[in-house]
Amino acid sequence: MQPYTLWSADASPALLASRDQYTGEQVFPVVPANSPLASRHDTVPVTGVGTVYSFTVIHPAPKTGQPPYALGYVDFAGPVRIFGRLLGNDRPTIGDRYLPQPDETFGYVFHALHD
């Protein structure tokens, strides 16, 4: 079980972040309810399409049998920057557009939007 909630319970789930009531700064993941900072944060959905800020391609050892995969930071309105696995492009580029998507293994991933 996750120590925090990643997704809203809506029919179309949204990735969740916390917004500081005083500064408006957003952080991901949600600040846990047992945190001393919880009382000054509201849970808010991460909305819109994100853009890749930075990324790297991981090349696992050949004996693992795993193909290369991309990890990156994706910027969303808020602003909030979230790190995760990038899917849907063999080689992402800075500025590519991605949407968050639930994932059973990682909790969330980002899936590329193709124009």
C-alpha positions in Angstrom: 0.0 0.0 0.0 1.2 3.5 -0.9 1.8 5.9 2.0 -0.1 8.5 0.0 -2.8 8.7 -2.6 -1.5 9.1 -6.2 -4.8 9.3 -8.1 -8.2 10.9 -7.6 -11.2 8.6 -7.3 -13.0 10.3 -10.2 -14.4 8.5 -13.2 -11.4 10.0 -15.1 -8.7 9.8 -12.4 -6.2 12.7 -12.1 -2.7 12.5 -10.6 -2.7 14.3 -7.3 -0.3 16.9 -5.9 -0.3 19.2 -2.8 -0.6 23.0 -2.9 0.7 25.1 -0.1 -2.1 27.4 1.1 0.3 30.3 1.8 2.7 30.2 -1.1 0.7 28.4 -3.8 3.7 26.1 -4.4 2.8 22.6 -5.6 4.6 19.5 -4.7 4.3 15.8 -5.8 3.4 13.4 -4.4 0.7 14.6 -2.0 1.9 15.6 1.5 1.0 12.6 3.8 -1.8 13.3 6.3 0.6 12.5 9.2 3.1 15.1 8.0 3.6 18.2 10.2 3.1 20.2 7.0 -0.2 18.5 6.1 -2.4 21.2 7.6 -1.0 23.9 5.3 -1.5 21.9 2.1 -4.5 21.2 0.0 -4.7 18.2 -2.3 -5.2 19.3 -6.0 -5.3 17.5 -9.3 -2.4 17.7 -11.8 -4.2 19.1 -14.9 -3.4 19.4 -18.5 -0.7 18.1 -20.7 2.9 18.1 -19.4 6.1 18.9 -21.3 9.4 17.2 -20.9 11.9 19.3 -19.0 14.7 16.8 -19.0 15.2 13.1 -19.6 17.7 10.2 -19.7 17.6 6.9 -21.4 18.5 3.9 -19.2 20.2 0.9 -20.8 19.8 -2.1 -18.5 22.5 -4.8 -18.5 22.1 -7.1 -21.4 21.6 -10.2 -19.2 18.4 -8.6 -17.7 16.7 -8.9 -21.0 15.1 -5.5 -20.5 15.0 -3.0 -23.4 16.2 0.6 -22.9 13.6 2.9 -21.3 13.3 6.7 -20.7 13.0 8.5 -17.4 12.3 12.2 -17.2 11.0 15.3 -15.5 7.6 16.5 -16.9 6.3 20.0 -16.1 2.6 20.6 -15.6 0.5 23.7 -14.8 0.7 24.7 -11.2 3.6 24.7 -11.7 4.6 21.2 -10.6 7.5 19.1 -12.0 7.1 15.3 -11.7 9.7 12.5 -12.4 8.7 9.3 -14.0 8.9 6.8 -16.8 8.3 8.1 -20.3 6.4 5.8 -22.7 5.3 6.1 -26.3 8.5 7.5 -27.9 11.7 5.5 -28.5 13.7 8.7 -27.9 11.9 11.6 -26.2 13.0 15.2 -26.7 12.8 18.3 -24.5 9.4 19.9 -25.0 7.6 16.7 -26.0 4.0 16.5 -24.6 2.9 13.8 -22.2 -0.1 12.8 -20.1 0.0 11.0 -16.8 -1.5 7.5 -16.8 -2.1 5.0 -14.0 0.4 2.0 -14.0 0.1 -1.1 -11.8 3.9 -1.5 -11.5 5.0 2.1 -10.9 1.8 3.8 -9.8 2.0 6.2 -12.7 3.8 6.7 -16.0 3.7 9.4 -18.7 2.4 8.6 -22.1 3.5 10.6 -25.2 0.9 12.6 -27.2 1.6 12.4 -30.9 0.4 15.3 -33.0 
